[in-house]
Amino acid sequence: MFKVKAFAVRNIKELMRDPLSYIFCLGFPIVMLVVMTLVNESIPEEAGMTIFRIDNLAGGIAVFGQTFIMLFTALTVSKDRSGAFLIRMYASPMRSADFIGGYILPMTAVSAVQTAAAFAAALIISLITKTSLNILGLLAAVAATLPSAVMFIGFGLLFGSLFSEKSAPGLCALIISLGSFLGGIWFDAESTGGVMLKLCKSLPFWYCTKTARSAVALDLSFDEFLLPLIIVLICATAVTALAALSFKSKMKADLS
């Protein structure tokens, strides 16, 4: 555990040294909350469109922010591999599980801080716009979004393990796009229905957003919260396991 902690501290320091991490991981989600709230204020009430109302928007933006944690995870892992840092570290007593834990744990903590900051901003916006937002729901959502954070971090670890620092960001951009558009963050997929809803339900991102929004609303029913959460947990486990196997395989290849 000491080895994992030491490696995790190193990764946190690397992330904190990068100014872009503050912009994308903390600043950008808050900016999007403000921008989309302004958009919501310009929509006539007669339209009946509530997707950008802060109580619905907060959960979606929390998931959207996690995709950038994925990007920085992929960059960190791919840079460590390309710079021969990991090859030198392989000479240490650390096992592959220690490296994997050292990447996943700090990024999960960063994601929790990011979500808490976004929800704090959402609470301030709700007071300004006089929209009801449940504080207990926000606290519950911080915990409820951790499985989706692990899933996105798993994608980052997977791409960083398999691809170079030039290729990995491009694949992360694909996941960011899919997560944004097919995760139901910017539109109400259930109201749209049809092929679009089926497409959204075929990917895990929609369930991430649904879990977050249900937690914020404190709607903890099986269909609205528990079932989506279970699906996210299964996907997070599968992606993380695949990433761990890929990292271990690359580690063995580099040592041989």
Secondary structure, 3 states (H helix, E strand, C coil): CHHHHHHHHHHHHHHHHCHHHHHHHHHHHHHHHHHHHHHHHCCCHHHCCCCCCHHHHHHHHHHHHHHHHHHHHHHHHHHHHHCCHHHHHCCCCCCHHHHHHHHHHHHHHHHHHHHHHHHHHHHHHHHHHCCCCCHHHHHHHHHHCHHHHHHHHHHHHHHHHHCCCCCHHHHHHHHHHHHHHCCCCCCCHHHHCHHHHHHHHCCCHHHHHHHHHHHHCCCCCHHHHHHHHHHHHHHHHHHHHHHHHHHHHHHHHHHC
